[in-house]
């Protein structure tokens, strides 16, 4: 990856830091724009994200993965902690969380496919 094309963040500020936080948000936007532009130019983009509130403490978007010509797309959300940047934000993928999320369906179907494959291989080998 061409990291030298992504602007570095130099302002150490969090949501409680007023004007310094505004400067930090500008740096964050510049880095995100550079990163997504670089990925798009290489046909390797995999997410979209934007601030969900004017303070820049909540971000929402989409991320995706293409496998066997199928595109799997999920919602993405990030809440910036008040102690940021000392505390890293958690990236949440709500559709994949918990027993009701469709991520559990994917995992279950992959598990069933794997166990079915193993059963066939075991029968073939005579085990």
C-alpha positions as CSV (number, residue, x, y, z in Angstrom):
1,X,0.0,0.0,0.0
2,X,1.2,3.5,-0.7
3,X,1.0,4.8,2.8
4,X,3.1,7.9,1.9
5,X,0.2,9.2,-0.1
6,X,-2.1,9.2,3.0
7,X,-1.7,12.4,5.0
8,X,-0.5,11.8,8.6
9,X,-2.6,13.0,11.5
10,X,-0.6,15.5,13.6
11,X,-3.2,17.0,15.9
12,X,-3.7,15.1,19.1
13,X,-7.2,16.1,20.1
14,X,-10.5,14.5,21.0
15,X,-14.2,15.5,21.1
16,X,-13.7,17.5,24.3
17,X,-10.9,19.7,22.8
18,X,-13.0,22.3,20.9
19,X,-11.0,24.0,18.1
20,X,-8.3,21.4,18.2
21,X,-10.9,18.7,17.7
22,X,-12.2,20.6,14.6
23,X,-8.6,20.6,13.3
24,X,-8.3,16.9,14.0
25,X,-11.5,16.2,12.1
26,X,-10.2,18.1,9.1
27,X,-7.1,15.9,9.2
28,X,-9.2,12.7,9.5
29,X,-11.3,13.7,6.5
30,X,-8.2,14.4,4.4
31,X,-6.8,11.0,5.3
32,X,-10.0,9.2,4.6
33,X,-10.4,10.9,1.3
34,X,-6.9,10.1,0.3
35,X,-7.3,6.4,1.4
36,X,-10.6,5.9,-0.4
37,X,-9.3,7.6,-3.6
38,X,-6.2,5.4,-3.6
39,X,-8.4,2.3,-3.2
40,X,-10.8,3.4,-5.9
41,X,-7.9,4.0,-8.3
42,X,-6.8,0.4,-7.8
43,X,-10.3,-1.0,-8.0
44,X,-10.0,-2.0,-4.4
45,X,-12.6,0.1,-2.5
46,X,-14.4,-1.7,0.2
47,X,-16.2,0.9,2.4
48,X,-18.0,4.2,2.5
49,X,-18.2,6.2,5.6
50,X,-19.3,9.7,6.6
51,X,-20.0,11.7,9.8
52,X,-23.5,11.2,11.1
53,X,-23.5,14.2,13.3
54,X,-21.9,17.7,13.1
55,X,-19.6,17.0,16.0
56,X,-17.9,14.1,14.1
57,X,-18.4,11.8,17.0
58,X,-20.6,9.3,15.2
59,X,-19.8,7.8,11.8
60,X,-22.0,5.6,9.6
61,X,-21.5,3.8,6.3
62,X,-21.3,0.6,4.5
63,X,-18.5,-2.0,4.0
64,X,-18.5,-4.9,1.6
65,X,-16.7,-8.0,0.4
66,X,-17.0,-9.7,-2.9
67,X,-16.6,-13.5,-2.9
68,X,-17.3,-15.8,-5.9
69,X,-18.9,-12.8,-7.7
70,X,-21.3,-12.2,-4.8
71,X,-21.2,-8.9,-3.0
72,X,-21.8,-9.1,0.8
73,X,-22.6,-5.6,2.1
74,X,-23.1,-4.6,5.8
75,X,-23.8,-1.4,7.7
76,X,-20.9,0.1,9.5
77,X,-21.0,2.5,12.5
78,X,-18.3,4.0,14.7
79,X,-18.8,6.0,17.9
80,X,-15.7,8.1,18.7
81,X,-15.1,7.9,22.5
82,X,-14.6,11.1,24.4
83,X,-11.1,9.9,25.3
84,X,-10.1,9.6,21.6
85,X,-7.3,9.4,20.3
86,X,-6.0,7.8,23.5
87,X,-8.8,5.2,23.3
88,X,-9.4,3.6,19.9
89,X,-13.0,3.6,18.6
90,X,-14.9,0.4,18.1
91,X,-16.0,-0.5,14.6
92,X,-19.5,-2.0,14.8
93,X,-21.1,-4.2,12.1
94,X,-24.6,-4.5,13.5
95,X,-25.9,-6.9,11.0
96,X,-23.2,-9.4,12.0
97,X,-23.7,-9.1,15.8
98,X,-25.7,-11.4,17.9
99,X,-27.7,-14.5,17.2
100,X,-30.3,-12.6,15.2
101,X,-27.7,-11.0,12.8
102,X,-27.5,-12.5,9.3
103,X,-23.8,-13.0,10.0
104,X,-24.8,-15.9,12.2
105,X,-26.7,-17.4,9.2
106,X,-23.6,-17.1,7.0
107,X,-21.5,-18.8,9.6
108,X,-24.0,-21.5,10.2
109,X,-24.3,-22.2,6.5
110,X,-20.5,-22.3,6.1
111,X,-20.3,-24.6,9.0
112,X,-22.9,-26.9,7.6
113,X,-21.2,-26.9,4.2
114,X,-17.8,-27.7,5.8
115,X,-19.3,-30.5,7.9
116,X,-21.0,-31.9,4.8
117,X,-17.8,-31.8,2.9
118,X,-16.0,-33.5,5.7
119,X,-18.6,-36.2,5.9
120,X,-18.3,-36.9,2.1
121,X,-14.5,-37.0,2.4
122,X,-14.8,-39.4,5.3
123,X,-17.2,-41.7,3.4
124,X,-14.9,-41.6,0.4
125,X,-11.8,-42.5,2.3
126,X,-13.7,-45.3,4.2
127,X,-13.3,-43.7,7.7
